[in-house]
């Protein structure tokens, strides 16, 4: 029996397996998926001694609890949270040795939304289309974790070198998303475009891995009628009939029939992954004087 496994004791609100995702399959209707905060995913892998593209666990809000069947090095990062082994506090944002049979508890996020858990050797579920990521929209990849599930672990590589400091980004107190208008900004009134780039929105509790939904002033259309379904990209800001912008994240559909007013720079989307409900959101035109 393979002893390089772990048992899920508490799955939490939503814990999924994620890696960099399935880039290059949009023409087949398959989203990229992958870790919503790729910087955090890469960093916990480095701490655990893995290649940066190894599969990790992505938790949402309330963490998870896991029991490995083997001694394993673990690193927890992303949203700050308490970490315990058999009830004793251990370091967040650092490599920790967890003996076989001990209970690893990843607690609720203190700030932000999503914590990442890397195990030396990576989570070794079977890849689908070259990725081990869970895709909530298409159903590809492993199912979200459930209590009692058993996950295989890969063989660890060389031990990770020690580090003195780790450059973690704090979850945003205000989410600033740089955008380029288009391809359907001309479907909205000039007043709505000014509203979009000057007024504050808030992160809606209805946000998920598919899209970050917003609350705030609705955008009014200048063009009535329906739009034929067309291709959607990561970071597209789609505006449904209620007029409230939705920022497409990793599990977004590859086509859609609502107009896209703008596209967010991909570099800003990791912060969107950690923006809790109620966080203020501003859409800022890319290249505005005084901003990158």
C-alpha positions in Angstrom: 0.0 0.0 0.0 1.3 3.5 -0.9 1.8 5.3 2.4 2.5 8.6 0.7 -1.1 9.7 1.1 -3.1 12.0 3.3 -6.6 11.8 4.7 -9.0 14.7 4.7 -10.4 15.0 8.2 -12.2 18.3 7.6 -12.6 19.6 4.0 -13.7 23.1 4.9 -16.0 25.4 2.9 -14.2 24.8 -0.3 -10.8 23.2 -0.7 -9.5 22.2 -4.1 -6.4 20.8 -5.8 -4.7 23.5 -7.9 -1.6 24.0 -10.0 -0.9 26.5 -12.8 -3.9 25.3 -14.8 -4.8 24.2 -18.3 -3.6 27.0 -20.6 -4.1 26.5 -24.3 -7.4 24.6 -24.3 -9.9 27.5 -24.7 -10.7 26.5 -28.3 -12.0 23.3 -26.8 -14.2 25.1 -24.3 -11.9 24.4 -21.4 -11.0 27.3 -19.0 -7.5 27.7 -17.7 -8.4 27.1 -14.1 -5.5 26.8 -11.7 -4.6 28.6 -8.4 -6.4 32.0 -8.1 -3.3 33.4 -6.3 -0.5 32.0 -8.4 2.2 33.9 -6.4 1.2 32.3 -3.2 1.0 28.9 -4.8 4.5 29.2 -6.2 5.9 30.4 -3.0 4.5 27.6 -0.8 5.9 25.2 -3.3 9.4 26.7 -3.0 9.2 26.5 0.8 8.2 22.9 0.6 11.1 22.1 -1.8 8.8 21.5 -4.9 9.0 22.8 -8.4 6.8 25.9 -8.6 4.2 24.1 -10.8 3.5 21.3 -8.3 -0.1 20.8 -7.2 -1.2 22.3 -3.9 -4.4 22.7 -1.9 -6.3 25.9 -2.1 -8.6 26.6 0.8 -11.4 29.1 1.1 -12.2 31.1 4.2 -12.1 28.4 6.9 -9.2 26.2 6.0 -9.1 22.4 6.4 -7.7 19.6 8.5 -5.5 16.8 7.1 -3.7 13.7 8.4 -0.7 12.5 6.4 0.2 8.8 6.6 3.9 9.6 6.1 6.4 12.2 7.5 6.1 15.2 5.2 7.3 18.8 4.9 4.4 21.2 4.6 4.2 24.9 3.9 1.0 27.1 4.4 0.8 30.6 2.9 -1.5 32.9 1.0 -4.1 34.3 3.3 -2.7 34.5 6.9 -4.2 31.8 9.2 -3.4 29.8 12.3 -1.6 26.5 11.6 -1.5 23.7 14.2 -0.1 20.2 14.4 -1.9 18.0 16.9 -3.2 21.2 18.5 0.2 22.9 18.9 0.8 26.1 16.9 3.4 26.0 14.2 4.7 28.5 11.7 2.6 30.0 8.9 4.6 31.0 5.8 7.5 28.6 6.5 8.4 24.9 6.0 7.1 22.7 8.8 7.8 19.0 9.4 4.6 17.0 10.1 5.1 13.5 11.4 3.0 10.6 10.1 -0.4 10.3 11.7 -0.4 13.8 13.2 -3.3 16.2 12.5 -2.4 19.2 10.4 -5.0 22.0 11.0 -5.1 25.0 8.6 -7.3 27.5 10.4 -9.7 30.2 9.1 -8.2 33.1 7.2 -7.4 36.0 9.5 -7.2 38.3 6.4 -7.9 37.6 2.8 -9.8 34.5 1.6 -7.6 31.7 0.2 -4.7 29.9 1.9 -2.4 27.5 0.0 -1.0 24.2 1.4 2.1 22.6 -0.3 3.4 19.2 0.6 6.9 18.0 -0.3 6.4 16.0 -3.5 3.2 17.8 -4.4 -0.4 16.5 -4.5 -0.2 13.6 -7.0 -3.7 13.2 -8.3 -4.0 12.1 -11.9 -3.6 15.0 -14.4 -6.4 15.8 -16.9 -5.4 17.7 -20.0 -2.0 18.2 -18.5 -3.2 19.7 -15.2 -4.2 18.5 -11.7 -6.4 21.5 -11.1 -10.0 21.3 -10.0 -12.2 23.3 -12.4 -15.6 24.1 -10.8 -17.2 25.2 -14.0 -16.4 22.3 -16.4 -16.0 19.6 -13.7 -12.5 18.6 -15.0 -9.9 17.5 -12.5 -10.4 16.1 -9.0 -13.6 16.9 -7.1 -13.4 19.5 -4.3 -12.2 17.8 -1.2 -14.7 15.9 1.0 -14.3 14.6 4.5 -12.7 11.2 4.4 -11.1 11.6 1.0 -7.6 10.2 0.5 -5.1 12.1 -1.7 -1.8 10.7 -3.0 1.5 12.6 -2.5 4.4 12.6 -4.9 8.0 11.7 -4.0 9.9 14.7 -2.5 12.9 16.2 -4.2 15.9 17.9 -2.6 15.2 19.7 0.7 14.3 23.3 0.3 17.2 25.8 1.1 16.5 27.8 4.3 15.3 31.4 3.8 15.5 34.4 6.1 12.6 36.4 4.8 9.6 35.5 2.6 7.9 38.2 0.4 4.3 37.6 1.2 1.8 40.2 -0.1 -0.9 41.4 2.3 -4.5 40.9 1.3 -5.8 44.1 -0.1 -7.6 46.7 2.0 -8.7 48.2 -1.3 -8.6 46.3 -4.5 -7.3 48.4 -7.4 -7.7 46.8 -10.8 -6.0 48.3 -13.8 -8.1 47.9 -16.9 -8.1 48.5 -20.6 -11.4 49.4 -22.1 -12.9 47.2 -24.7 -13.9 45.2 -26.6 -17.5 46.3 -26.1 -17.1 49.5 -24.2 -19.0 51.3 -26.9 -22.1 49.4 -25.8 -22.2 51.6 -22.7 -23.0 55.3 -22.3 -20.2 57.8 -21.8 -21.6 58.5 -18.3 -21.4 54.8 -17.4 -17.8 54.6 -18.6 -16.9 57.5 -16.3 -18.8 55.8 -13.5 -16.9 52.6 -14.1 -13.5 54.2 -13.8 -14.2 56.8 -11.1 -16.7 55.3 -8.7 -16.0 52.8 -5.9 -17.5 49.3 -6.0 -17.4 46.5 -3.4 -16.7 42.8 -3.6 -19.9 40.9 -3.5 -20.4 37.8 -1.3 -21.6 36.0 -4.5 -18.0 35.9 -5.8 -16.3 32.6 -6.5 -13.6 31.0 -8.5 -15.5 31.7 -11.7 -15.9 35.5 -11.2 -15.5 38.3 -8.8 -18.9 40.0 -8.6 -19.3 43.6 -7.5 -21.8 45.8 -5.8 -22.2 49.4 -6.6 -23.5 51.8 -9.3 -24.9 49.9 -12.3 -23.6 50.6 -15.8 -26.2 51.7 -18.3 -26.2 50.4 -21.9 -26.0 52.6 -25.0 -26.8 49.7 -27.2 -30.0 47.6 -26.6 -30.5 44.1 -27.8 -28.6 40.8 -27.5 -24.9 40.1 -28.2 -24.0 36.8 -29.9 -21.8 34.6 -27.7 -18.1 35.4 -28.2 -14.8 34.4 -26.7 -13.9 35.4 -23.1 -10.5 35.8 -21.6 -9.1 35.8 -18.1 -9.7 39.2 -16.5 -12.6 40.1 -18.8 -15.1 42.5 -17.1 -18.5 41.3 -18.3 -21.6 43.3 -17.5 -24.8 41.3 -17.1 -28.3 42.8 -17.3 -28.2 44.1 -13.7 -25.3 46.4 -14.8 -22.9 45.3 -12.1 -19.4 44.4 -13.4 -18.2 40.8 -13.0 -14.4 40.1 -13.3 -13.8 36.7 -14.8 -11.3 34.6 -12.8 -9.6 31.2 -13.4 -12.7 29.0 -13.8 -14.5 31.5 -16.1 -16.4 30.3 -19.2 -14.6 30.5 -22.5 -17.6 32.2 -24.3 -20.3 34.6 -23.1 -23.1 36.7 -24.4 -23.0 39.8 -22.2 -20.8 42.7 -23.3 -17.3 43.0 -22.0 -16.6 46.6 -21.0 -12.9 46.1 -20.2 -10.1 43.6 -19.3 -8.1 43.6 -16.1 -4.4 43.2 -16.2 -3.5 39.7 -15.3 -0.9 40.8 -12.7 -3.8 42.3 -10.6 -5.9 39.2 -10.4 -3.9 37.6 -7.6 -5.1 40.4 -5.3 -8.6 39.8 -6.5 -8.3 36.2 -5.2 -7.7 37.5 -1.7 -10.3 40.3 -1.6 -12.9 39.5 1.0 -16.6 40.4 0.5 -17.1 44.1 1.2 -13.6 45.1 0.1 -13.7 48.4 -1.9 -12.9 47.9 -5.6 -11.7 50.6 -8.0 -11.3 50.1 -11.8 -8.4 52.3 -12.9 -7.5 52.9 -16.6 -4.1 51.3 -17.3 -1.6 54.0 -18.1 -3.3 56.8 -16.2 -0.7 59.4 -15.2 0.8 58.5 -11.9 -0.1 54.8 -12.2 1.7 51.9 -13.8 
